[in-house]
Amino acid sequence: MPDRERLAAMLDLLVYENVLLVWRRLPFGRYQLISRDGDETTLRALHAEQWATGAFAVYLALVDQGRINPRMP
């Protein structure tokens, strides 16, 4: 079972860094993610955690390569 607080923190950071436009928790353990392009995805908590972990890893790789500059110091 995913840790809701950890998942929320990762999703909040992805919103802050403009990877996601917005996210919200839905009933029955689901999450709705809306990308910068306006694509909506509804995932169960476990899949949302996997998605966020992958997106976060890609984001950190792009920062490490110097391809993007993070807003957060």
GILIN-V272671 format. One record per backbone hydrogen bond with DSSP energy under -0.5 kcal/mol. CO is the residue of the C=O (numbers start at 1). NH is the residue of the N-H. E is the energy in kcal/mol with one decimal. If there is no record, write none. Layout:
CO;NH;E
CO;NH;E
This chain:
2;4;-0.8
3;7;-2.6
4;8;-2.5
5;9;-2.2
6;10;-2.3
7;11;-2.7
8;12;-2.6
9;13;-2.2
10;14;-2.2
11;15;-1.9
12;16;-2.7
13;17;-2.4
14;19;-2.9
14;20;-1.6
15;18;-1.8
19;36;-0.9
22;34;-2.7
24;32;-3.0
26;29;-0.5
26;30;-0.8
27;30;-0.5
29;45;-2.0
30;26;-3.5
31;33;-0.5
31;43;-2.9
32;24;-2.0
33;35;-0.5
33;41;-2.6
34;21;-2.9
34;22;-1.6
35;38;-1.6
39;35;-2.5
41;33;-3.2
41;43;-0.5
43;31;-3.3
44;48;-2.8
45;49;-2.3
46;50;-2.1
47;51;-2.7
48;52;-2.8
49;53;-2.4
50;54;-2.2
51;55;-2.9
52;56;-2.6
53;57;-2.1
54;58;-2.3
55;59;-2.5
56;60;-2.6
57;61;-2.2
58;62;-2.4
59;63;-2.0
60;64;-2.7
61;65;-2.0
62;67;-2.0
62;68;-1.1
63;66;-1.3
68;70;-0.5
